Amino acid sequence: MASAEELRKRLNQVLDPELGASIVELGMVGQIDVDPSGLARVEVALTTAGCPLRAQIERDVREAALSIDGVRSVELVMGVLELMQRARTIAQTRAPLTSIPYQTPVLMIASGKGGVGKSSITANLAVGLAERGLRVGVLDADIWGFSLSRLLGIGGEVRANAGKMQPLEKRFAQGSVKLLSMGLLADEDQALLWRGLVVQKAVAQFIEDADWSEIDYLLIDTPPGTGDIAMTLARLLPQMGQLLVTTPAHAAQRVAQRAADFARKSNIRVLGVIENMSGLSCVCGERHAIFGEGGGRVLSEELGVPLLAEIELGVAICAGADLGEPAVIHEDSDGPFRKLAERIVSDIAPPAGALGCTARMLDSLERAVQIPSS
């Protein structure tokens, strides 16, 4: 007669297809009973309700159980795993090695819904950082809705070197932007009829099979919501932080709250909120709150994170997007995108090698008390 212990040991060989870890280690396997007739009863908790991989997990568990002598039939009791954070933590500790320098800040530009301007903010922030002399990697992870090749004015053929895709690079002032996007690999007018697993694989290749060495930042433009791509990024890049984009409308702010909830459940740090389309200053001198007011500030207060920028609607932003010349190029030093880049560098996510708080204090003190040479 087969034993429950023997069956649990065999189930160690069954992996969660998304997380790549044993369902036993992830805590997905509950009580196991094997009766004298050879009926094995196994409780399995999925990582999320409505898991699209449920059928595959059920099949793998049945096959593993039936491979044991003495097990003649299998009864599965399916549930939902409550300890989701444990599952994500285990998976993230096994994140694959990439060419991204470990101390390089990785910033995920995210939102709860589409149409809030994540891509334009990604493009302008990337150029704003590059104009400070930094080397900025940009990954367009919006596989279906790619747009950054046009927004940044970067085109050409992506080549491979030593088995790694080489992002296309463009100089901006003293720095540069390196881009990988489906817009560089597919026709701009071509629809990609790809399902979730194929899209997850594409995102993984952009990270694992690309040369992201020698960059100071990696910005990732993500599709809206909390689906397959966001979960894949959370697993592959445990060091990632989230910049959350919303419009001033309170309805949009409530949707953005869900994106922040996803981040925290996936062990991703929420670094701050960016309010886009924050009113319109008319040539008549009046300011119009076209999309409402206050959503970004309310969201930042609820999450306990800073409101990093309030970016107004402007003709320059739209025109720059069409021309492949982000509006930040023509901004004054106190422009919203330049101030956002300064905030990122000086406070939110300093580049690797920047002085920490204590070192900055000591450096300032040393300069303050320095005695002029005689």
N, C-alpha and C positions, 0 to 999 in steps of 0.2 A: 504493500500500500504506500502511495506517495505521501509525503509529509508537507505541511504548510511551510516549514523551514526550507525544504528543498525547492519548493515552488518559488518562494521569495528570492532565493539565491539565483534561480534561473531568470527571474524578472529583472535582475540587475543588468541583464544584457539588452533590455528594451530601452531605447532612448527616446526622449521627447524630440520630435523632428525639428522643432524650432530652436529649443535651448541646447540641444546636443549633449544632454546629461541624462544619466540613468533615472528612470521614473521612480525607482526605489530611493535613490539618493535625494531626489527632489521632494520626497515626501508625498508623492502622488498615490502610492500604494497603501491602502488601509488594511483592514482585516482580511485574512486568508484562511479558508477552511476547506479541507478535503475529506469527504465522507467515505465510508468503506466501499460504496458502489463505484467510486472513481469520479464523482462529481466535484469539481473544484469551483469554489465560490470566491471571487476576488473583487474587492472594492477598489475602484480607481477614481481619483479626483483629478479633473482636468484643470489646467492653469487658468482657464477663463470660460465663462458660460458661452455656449455656441461655438466652441473651438472648431475651426475648419479642418483640423487634423484629427478629429475624434475618430473617424472611421479607421484611419491608419493605426492609431494607438490601440483601438479595440482589436484589430486584426493581428497586430504584433503580439499583444498580450495573449490572445487565444492560441496563436501558433507556439509561443514559448511554453504555455501550460501543457498543450497537447503533446509536446515533444518529450515530456517526462513519462516514464513508464508508470503505469497505474492510473493516469489521468485519462478518463474516457470522454468527459464532456466538461464544458466550462460555462459558468454563469457569471456574467459581469454586472456589477452594480456601479453605475457611473454617477459621479457627483462633481462638485466644483471645489478646487483647492483654495482654502482660505489663506494659507501662508504664501501668498504670491511673492512677497518681498524676499522670502527665503529662496524661492526658486530663481528669481532674478539675480540675487546676490551670488549664488553658486555659479550661475551661467556667466556672470560678468567677471568673476575671478578667473575664468578660463578663456577670457577674450583672446582672440588670435593675435600674434605679433604682426605689427604693421610697420611701415617705414616712417610713420608719424613720430617725431621725437616725443618722448613720453611727457616732457614738461611743457610742450607746446599747448597753449590754450585751444580747446576745441569748443566752438560756440554753435549751438543748434538754434537757428532762427525759426520759431514755431508759432502756431496760432491754432485756435480751435475751429476756425472756419476760413473759407477762401475769400479772396477779394479784399484783404486788409493791407496788402502791400508788402508782404514778406520779401518778395524777390527784389523789389526796388530798394528796400532797406538793406538787404544783403549786398547788393551791388554798390550802393553808395558807401556803406560802412567799409567794405573791402577796399575801395579806392581811397577813402579817408585814411585808413590805416597805412596803405601803401605810400601815400604822400608824406607820411611821417618817416619814410625810409625803411619800412617793414616789408617782409616777404609774406604775402598772404595767399594761402590756398583756399580755393572756393570749390565746394562740391555741390552741384545741383542735384539734390536727391529727390526732387519732384520729377520722377521718371516720366509720368504721363503728361505733366504740364510744364515741361522745361522751358525756360525763357532767358537764362542768364547769359548765354552766348550772345544773344542780341543786345541785352541790356548793357553788357560790358564791352561790346564791340570786338569780341574775340572769335575768330573763325580759323578754319584750317583742318588739317588731317592729324588725328591723334596717332602717334607712332609708339612702338614699344622698343625698349632698350633693356637688355638682360632680363627679358620676361616680364617687365613692368611697363604699364601704360605711362606715358609721359604727358602730364597736363600741359596744355598750351599756356604760354606765358606772355604777358603784356606789361610793359613798363609804364609806371605812373610816377612822375617826378623822380625821387630818389629810391623808390621801392618798386614792387612788382606784384602782379596778381597772376596766380596759376589756376587754371580752370579745367574741371572735368564736368561734362554735361552730356546728356543724350542729344542735346542740340548740336554737338560736334560729331555725333556718330549716326544720326538719322536725319532725314529730310524734315525741315521745319514744319511742313504741312502734312506730315505723315502721322496718322494715329497709331499708337502702339497698343495692340490688342493682347496685352500680357496680363496673366493672372497673378495672384499674390506671390506664389512661390518663385516664379520667374523674376518678378520685380525684386524680391528679397535677394535673390542671387545676383542680380545686376548691381544693387547697392553694395553688397558684400565685395564684389569684384572691384568697384570703384575705390573701396577702402583698402582691401588686402592686396590687390594686384596692380596697384598704381604707385608711382614714386612720389611720395609726399615728403621726402627728406628735405632738409634745409628750408623749412618754412617757420615763420614766427607765429602765425595763427592759421587755424583751419576754420572757415565759416561753412556751415552746412544749411542750405536752403531746403526746407522740408515741405512736403505736401500738408494741407490742413488736416487736423484731426489726430487720432491716436491709433492708426492702423498698422499694417504690416511693416511699412518702412520705418516708422518711428520705433517700433519694437526691435527691429533689426539693428538700428543705430544704437539703441540703448545697450544691446548685448555686445556689439563689437567695440564700442567706444565708452568704457566705463568712466573715463575721465571727463566726459562731455558735460558742459553746462548749457542751460537753456536761456535764451533771450525771448521773451514772450511778447508778441505783437498783437495789439488790439486797436480798434477804432474807439472814439469817445462814447458811442452808443452803449447803454447799459445792457442791451440784449447781446451785443457782441462781447461785452466784458464777461457775461455769464458763461458764454460758450468757451471763451479763452480760459476760464477757471478750470474747465475740464482738462485742457492741455497741461496746465500746471499740476493738476491732480495726477495725471498719467506720469509726468516727470518724476514727481516725488515717490510714487509707487514703484518706479523703475530705478530708483537711486540716482536720479539726475538732479543736480543742483539747479534751482531756479535762481538766476543771477539778477534779473531785473525785468521791468516792463517798459515797452516802447509804445507810446500812443501815436498812431499814424492818422493822417487826415484830420488833424486837430484844428478844425476851423479854417476859414478862408479870410485873409486880409484883403479887402477890396481897395481899388485905386481911389475910391471916394473917401478912404480913411476909416471906414467901419470894418468891424470883424464879425463874420457870420459863422455861427455854430451849425453848419449844415448837417452834420451827423451827430448832433447832441454834444454834451459836455460832461467831463468828469469821469468817464469810464476807466481810463487808464489809471488815474489817481486812486479811485476806489479799489481797483484790482490790486494795485501795488500795496495798499494798506491792508487789504484782506490777506495777502500772501506774506506780508512782512518783508518785502523786498523793495529796492528803490525804483522810483519812476525815472528812467534814464533819459528820456527825451519826449517832447511833444512836438511832432513834426506837422506843420500846416500843409494844406493843399497848395500846390504852386505850379504854374505853367512850366517852369524850368525843369521840374521833376519829370513831367510827361514828355517834354521835348527832348530832354537828355536820354530818356529811355528809348525813344524812337531812333535817335541818332547814334546810340551806343556810346554816349558821353555822359556818364552819371553826373547829376546836378552838383555834386560836391566839388567837382573840378572848378566850377566858377563861383563857389561860395566865398564869402568873406571869412575871416578867421573866427568870427562869432556865429557862423552859420550852424544850423541844427545838426547836420551830419558831421561837420568838423568837431563840434562840441561833443557829439556822441562818441566819436573815435577817441577823443581826448579822455573821456570818462572811462572808456573801456581800458585804455592803456594805463592810466594813472591810478585807477581805483578798482574796477570790477574784475579784470583779468589781465594783469600786467604780463608782458611777454617774458619768456624764460630768460634768466640772467638779470632781470630788473631788480633793483634794490628792494628788499622787504621793508616793512614798517620800521623795525628797529635799526636796520642799516641806514635808512633814509634819515632818521633822527640823528644818528651818530655822524653821518656825512654832513648834515646841516650844521650841527654843533661844531664840528671840526672846522668848517669854513667860516663860521661866525667868530670863533676865537683865534683864528689864524693870525699870527703876528707878522706884519710886513717885514720883509728882509731889509736889513740896514744897508 
